[in-house]
């Protein structure tokens, strides 16, 4: 058995990170971007982002 693709609703779902923020348990946004920038060839073939319409980071920018 082999994993052929990773699908998530945010970039942090794509990979495990060794260093995580102590307060949230999540890697910093810059660390996530840096890691995935080095693997641009995998986006669209191995990594896919599907928006989550129920909740997520997008809520911060949404104004009623």
C-alpha positions in Angstrom: 0.0 0.0 0.0 1.2 3.5 -0.9 -0.1 7.0 -0.2 -0.6 8.6 -3.6 -1.9 12.1 -2.5 -2.5 14.3 0.5 -5.7 16.3 0.7 -6.4 18.9 3.3 -8.2 22.2 3.9 -5.0 24.0 5.0 -1.3 23.8 4.2 -0.5 22.3 7.6 -2.4 19.2 6.8 0.1 18.2 4.2 3.1 17.1 6.2 4.3 16.5 9.7 6.6 19.1 11.2 9.3 18.3 13.8 9.2 21.8 15.5 5.8 22.9 16.7 4.7 26.0 18.5 4.4 25.2 22.2 1.2 27.1 22.8 -0.8 25.8 19.8 1.0 22.6 18.9 1.1 23.8 15.2 4.1 24.8 13.1 4.5 28.5 12.4 3.0 29.7 9.1 6.5 30.7 7.8 7.8 27.2 8.6 4.9 25.7 6.7 5.4 27.9 3.7 9.1 27.4 3.6 8.8 23.6 3.7 6.2 23.5 0.9 7.9 26.1 -1.3 10.8 23.6 -1.6 8.4 21.0 -3.0 6.5 23.1 -5.6 6.6 20.3 -8.1 4.3 18.2 -5.8 1.4 20.7 -5.7 -1.4 19.5 -8.0 0.1 16.0 -8.3 0.6 15.0 -4.7 -0.7 17.8 -2.6 -4.2 19.2 -3.0 -6.1 21.9 -1.0 -9.9 21.8 -0.8 -11.6 24.7 1.0 -13.6 23.9 4.1 -16.8 25.9 3.9 -17.7 25.3 7.6 -14.7 26.8 9.4 -11.0 27.7 8.9 -8.5 30.6 8.6 -10.7 32.2 6.0 -13.2 33.3 8.8 -10.7 35.9 10.0 -11.0 37.8 6.7 -14.8 37.4 6.4 -16.8 40.5 7.4 -20.5 40.5 7.6 
